[in-house]
Amino acid sequence: MIAGAVLFLRGASEEDVAKKDKNELEEFFSLMEEENLHELEIKQGSFQVKLVKDPRYHQMAMALLNSPPVSKKSAKQPEKTEEKGLTVKSPLAGVFYRARSPQSPPFVKEGDSVTPEKTLCIVEAMKVMNEINAGCSGKILKILVENGKPVEANQTLFLVESA
């Protein structure tokens, strides 16, 4: 893999990228290196992805390529923990944001009541803003990640007291 290369989704879902053979993606990165390209956009049927060589994104790209595919169902099913409450986990690796923009108020604060459809945060991965919903009804007990920090797939983001 090219150090500092990152994938940007364009018309392809994360599941489509996860289905792509990692060796095939490695070949695309190798082509970029051989031809000294900074960007490469691939279109194969409905699959479309843009590869960009950028050292700022190297760690995030590695985490995304090495994390197992996560279904949307698993992202919406909070788990009971030994601690008091349910956990809401990140379905993918990326950057955690508590609000839509720096000027916007946070989606939720500790103590807020939530419903399963309530957006709790955004996880940005490959320049795609992924809204993470509560998946359960209850009250936010604890926010476990600091705004703007990287998160890993399956990392616990919130503790929710079940209603």
Secondary structure as UniProt FT lines:
FT   TURN            3..4
FT   STRAND          5..9
FT   HELIX           14..19
FT   HELIX           22..34
FT   TURN            35..36
FT   STRAND          39..44
FT   TURN            45..46
FT   STRAND          47..53
FT   HELIX           55..57
FT   HELIX           58..66
FT   HELIX           72..75
FT   STRAND          79..80
FT   STRAND          86..89
FT   STRAND          94..97
FT   TURN            102..103
FT   TURN            110..111
FT   STRAND          113..114
FT   TURN            116..117
FT   STRAND          119..125
FT   TURN            126..127
FT   STRAND          128..133
FT   STRAND          138..143
FT   TURN            147..148
FT   STRAND          150..151
FT   TURN            153..154
FT   STRAND          156..162
//
